[in-house]
Amino acid sequence: AVRPGGGGGRRAVSPGDEALLAALPVLAFHAVLVFCRMGAAVMLLPGLGEMEIPPTLRLSLGLLVALALLPALAPGLPPMPAEVGPLALLVAGELLLGLWIGLLARFLALALAQAGQVIALMIGLASPLQGDQLQGATVTAPARLLGLATASLFLATGLYEVPLRALAASYAVLPAGGGLPAGPAAEALAGAAAALLLVAMQLAAPFVAAAILFNAALGLMARLAPQAQVFVVAAPAQILGGFLLLMVLLPSLLAAWWRATGEGLARLPGAG
């Protein structure tokens, strides 16, 4: 084979160049296949996939991760299908796998923000609402604060590496082309949601107990002095006391969440 030279002539194409040109379509297909799983997961991973980060940056990060892992993963990837139908099924399966792993990690990270919602309700801050792109328009200020703390902790402690390593190792557990196991995937998502609620309620338990005792004391005072507007007068004290309790317990709450999240991330597909 020859190709035009710089002086108008033609020079022969080396066998190495021919092999590279022949391998380019397969290499591009493998890159797209890896990007489907990595890009879909990175869009949801805690710390890296926060809504405050522009989608273009998140997709760029997914592309960089896919390119970095491609040389190691390429030997185990399936060949490019000759027909459009199997090709579309293969790409869709990789997208679903990436979204599934990303959602499992995201559920674990939401526990702290959900605890903030319960805390806000217990201390009487369920009314001052603040918009949030991830959790909706009815997010309270403590939930927003703890949600930002979640992203900061993931990035500051290097915890974001755990789901990334799990993604890279997931090809040994869930090889490309094998599809998403619907039954186990649904059970894992349900288990992650249950773990999210359990950790959130455990973190908010001191505030629930304090609110019960505080309201019981207010009820007793209302019985002793029916003419006094006890609940109206005590509302500022409830908010102030709740914030003071949050300031005292915040280090312990973050440490407990960090341990629970680390244990949960260790159970991701491929993390073990």
DRENDRENNU-460429 format. One record per residue (C-alpha): x, y, z; residue number from 0. Coordinates in pm, 1 decimal. Each point is the difference from the previous one (the first is absolute). Layout:
BEGIN
     east    north       up num
        X        Y        Z NUM
...
***
This chain:
BEGIN
     east    north       up num
      0.0      0.0      0.0   0
    119.6    350.6    -82.7   1
   -106.2    349.6     91.7   2
     87.7    347.0   -141.2   3
    333.9    139.7    108.6   4
     95.3    357.1     73.1   5
    156.1     59.3   -343.8   6
   -290.4   -124.3   -206.3   7
    127.9   -356.9     -9.0   8
   -117.4   -300.0    190.5   9
    162.9   -191.7    281.0  10
    -78.4   -346.2    125.7  11
   -209.8    -49.1    313.9  12
    181.4   -212.8    252.8  13
   -163.7   -316.2    138.5  14
     -8.4    164.8    342.9  15
   -201.6    291.4   -136.2  16
   -239.8   -237.5   -171.3  17
    -51.3   -192.4    323.5  18
    -64.6    323.4    189.8  19
   -252.3    120.8   -257.2  20
   -175.3   -336.3     10.4  21
    -14.8      7.2    380.8  22
   -135.4    355.6     26.2  23
   -371.9    -90.8    -38.2  24
     22.1   -266.8    269.3  25
    199.5    232.4    225.4  26
   -256.3    277.1    -44.6  27
   -282.0   -244.1     74.8  28
    170.8   -116.5    319.3  29
     55.7    362.0    105.9  30
   -369.3     78.9    -48.9  31
    -97.2   -316.6    186.7  32
    215.3     86.2    300.9  33
   -119.2    362.4     -7.5  34
   -363.9   -112.4     13.1  35
     51.2   -166.8    337.1  36
    247.0    251.8    141.4  37
   -178.9    310.9   -125.5  38
   -340.9   -113.4    125.1  39
    141.7    -80.3    342.9  40
    205.3    320.1     33.8  41
   -313.6    206.4    -66.3  42
   -142.2   -138.5    327.5  43
    300.6    -73.4    221.1  44
     12.7    203.3    322.7  45
    262.1    270.5      4.2  46
     75.6    -27.6   -371.3  47
   -356.1      2.4   -132.4  48
   -151.0    282.1    203.1  49
   -258.8    217.1   -168.6  50
    211.8    307.2     70.2  51
    260.1   -134.2   -244.8  52
    -96.0     74.5   -363.6  53
   -103.0   -309.4   -198.1  54
    272.3     64.0   -257.5  55
    267.5    -24.0    268.9  56
   -149.7   -319.2    136.7  57
    -12.2   -155.5   -345.6  58
    358.6    111.5    -63.1  59
    106.5   -167.4    323.6  60
   -178.4   -318.4   -105.7  61
    177.6     11.9   -335.1  62
    340.2     43.2    166.6  63
    -67.7   -292.5    233.5  64
   -108.1   -216.0   -295.0  65
    312.3     85.2   -199.9  66
    223.9    -70.3    300.9  67
   -157.4   -343.4     55.4  68
    -33.5    -98.1   -365.5  69
    344.3   -164.6    -41.3  70
    -59.7   -226.0    299.6  71
   -363.4    -81.4    -81.9  72
     23.3    -40.2   -379.1  73
    115.1   -366.3     -1.2  74
   -311.9   -107.0    189.8  75
   -251.6    198.3   -205.7  76
   -221.1   -171.9   -257.7  77
     51.4     51.7   -375.4  78
   -208.6    253.0   -187.0  79
   -330.7   -153.4   -117.9  80
    -61.9     -3.5   -371.1  81
   -368.6     99.9     32.0  82
   -162.8    307.0    147.6  83
   -237.2   -187.2    233.5  84
    263.2   -184.0    207.7  85
    212.9    314.5     -0.3  86
   -284.1    208.9    146.1  87
    -71.5   -265.5    264.9  88
    365.5    -10.5     98.1  89
     23.5    379.3     35.6  90
   -329.6     17.5    191.3  91
    115.1   -273.3    237.2  92
    320.5    187.0     79.8  93
   -193.0    322.0     60.5  94
   -235.6   -177.6    239.3  95
    289.5   -158.0    187.2  96
    167.0    337.5     43.6  97
   -321.8    164.0    118.6  98
    -63.1   -287.4    239.9  99
    342.7     21.9    164.5 100
    -23.8    379.7     12.1 101
   -340.8    -15.9    167.6 102
    124.0   -247.3    261.0 103
    279.1    239.6     94.8 104
   -231.6    302.7    -12.9 105
   -253.7   -157.9    237.0 106
    271.3    -50.5    261.6 107
    109.7    363.1    -26.6 108
   -354.9    137.4     39.7 109
    -30.0   -124.4    359.2 110
    154.2    313.0    149.0 111
   -227.0    234.1   -196.0 112
   -306.7   -204.1     92.7 113
    105.3     16.6    363.5 114
     10.3    377.7    -44.7 115
   -362.3     -6.0   -114.1 116
   -104.2   -186.7    314.4 117
    210.6    229.3    219.2 118
   -163.0    307.8   -153.5 119
   -342.9   -143.0     72.2 120
     89.7    -79.7    360.1 121
    142.8    344.5     80.4 122
   -283.6    189.4   -165.6 123
    172.6    100.5   -323.4 124
   -228.4   -179.5   -240.8 125
   -129.8    331.6   -136.2 126
    312.8    187.9   -123.5 127
     46.9   -196.4   -321.1 128
    285.8     29.0   -247.9 129
      6.6   -135.6   -352.4 130
    223.7   -291.9    -87.3 131
     47.9   -148.9   -345.6 132
     55.7   -352.1    127.8 133
   -252.5    -42.1    279.7 134
   -269.5    232.3   -129.5 135
   -133.0    344.1     82.4 136
   -105.6    -76.2    359.8 137
    341.2    -53.7    156.3 138
     64.2    164.5    334.0 139
    310.7    198.1     87.1 140
    152.6   -271.5    227.4 141
    -50.2   -260.7   -271.4 142
    166.4    226.1   -253.7 143
    288.0     65.9    239.1 144
     55.3   -369.3     69.5 145
    -35.3    -81.2   -369.5 146
    285.6    236.7    -81.4 147
    197.0   -151.0    288.7 148
    -49.0   -340.4   -161.4 149
    161.2    110.5   -325.7 150
    281.3    174.9    187.0 151
     75.7   -308.5    207.8 152
      6.7   -224.2   -306.1 153
    251.9    224.6   -171.0 154
    208.9     88.7    306.4 155
     39.5   -353.2    137.3 156
     52.5   -176.1   -332.4 157
   -312.4   -208.7     48.9 158
    -91.7     55.0   -364.4 159
    276.5   -244.4    -93.3 160
   -197.2   -294.9    139.0 161
   -285.9     10.9   -256.1 162
    250.2     72.4   -278.5 163
    202.0   -308.2     93.2 164
   -323.0   -197.9     20.4 165
    -91.3    116.2   -350.1 166
    336.2   -111.1   -136.9 167
    -29.1   -338.4    172.3 168
   -366.9    -47.3    -89.9 169
     99.9   -144.1   -339.6 170
    124.1   -311.5    179.5 171
   -335.0    -43.1    179.0 172
   -229.4    138.2   -272.7 173
    181.5    -43.7   -333.2 174
    -94.2    219.4   -292.9 175
   -271.3   -158.5   -209.3 176
   -141.0   -203.1    287.0 177
   -285.4    243.1     59.2 178
   -146.5    125.3    325.6 179
   -136.9   -271.3    233.3 180
   -343.2    149.3     60.1 181
    -91.9   -194.6    314.3 182
    322.7     50.3    197.3 183
     23.5    359.1   -124.5 184
   -348.4     83.3    131.8 185
     76.0   -169.9    333.3 186
    325.2    195.0     30.7 187
   -176.2    331.0    -67.3 188
   -270.1    -81.7    255.1 189
    266.6    -95.5    253.9 190
    188.6    324.5    -65.9 191
   -318.5    203.6     48.7 192
    -71.4   -182.0    326.7 193
    357.0     58.6    117.1 194
    -38.6    368.2    -91.5 195
   -307.5     39.2    220.4 196
    156.9   -201.1    283.7 197
    318.3    208.1      9.6 198
   -197.6    325.1    -32.1 199
   -223.7    -86.9    294.4 200
    297.2   -113.2    207.7 201
    173.7    332.4    -62.3 202
   -315.0    197.3     83.7 203
    -88.5   -212.0    306.3 204
    141.9    246.8    260.3 205
   -210.6    279.5   -147.4 206
   -311.2   -218.0     -3.6 207
     52.4    -86.7    367.6 208
     66.3    363.5     89.3 209
   -313.9    112.6   -186.5 210
   -212.6   -257.1    181.3 211
    128.2    112.8    339.7 212
    -32.0    367.4    -88.0 213
   -357.7    -31.8   -124.0 214
    -93.1   -212.3    301.6 215
    132.1    276.3    225.6 216
   -195.5    260.7   -199.3 217
   -316.2   -205.4     34.7 218
     49.0    -18.9    375.4 219
     55.9    376.4     19.0 220
   -310.8     58.5   -210.2 221
   -203.2   -205.1    247.6 222
    141.2    196.1    293.7 223
    -54.6    340.9   -165.7 224
   -284.1    -34.4   -254.8 225
    -22.8    374.7    -51.4 226
    359.8     29.9   -124.3 227
     86.5    -56.1   -366.1 228
    272.7   -245.8     89.7 229
     58.9   -147.8   -345.1 230
     25.4    341.9   -167.6 231
    243.8    131.9    258.7 232
    210.0   -319.9     -4.7 233
     43.0    -12.2   -380.5 234
    313.6    222.7     -5.3 235
    146.3   -200.2    288.4 236
    -63.4   -322.0   -192.3 237
    182.2    130.1   -307.7 238
    290.3    142.1    202.5 239
     34.8   -317.2    204.6 240
    -13.0   -211.5   -315.1 241
    282.1    196.1   -161.0 242
    208.7    -22.2    316.6 243
    -54.2   -375.9     11.5 244
     93.6    -23.1   -368.5 245
    322.0    192.3     62.0 246
     93.1   -231.5    286.7 247
    -84.5   -322.9   -181.0 248
    114.1     92.0   -351.2 249
    349.9   -157.2     26.2 250
   -149.2   -323.5    133.6 251
   -269.1     -0.3   -269.9 252
    256.5     44.8   -277.2 253
    223.9   -271.6    143.7 254
   -290.5   -245.0     31.9 255
   -116.0     74.2   -354.1 256
    353.1    -40.5   -136.2 257
     35.5   -344.1    160.3 258
   -342.0   -117.5   -118.5 259
     60.8    129.6   -352.0 260
    342.3   -163.4    -18.3 261
   -151.2   -333.3    101.4 262
   -278.3     39.2   -254.8 263
    237.0     92.1   -282.6 264
    207.3   -307.1     79.2 265
   -302.0   -210.6    -99.6 266
    -24.6    149.3   -350.0 267
     39.2   -246.8   -290.1 268
    371.6    -45.7    -52.7 269
    105.0    180.5    318.6 270
     56.5   -320.8    191.9 271
***
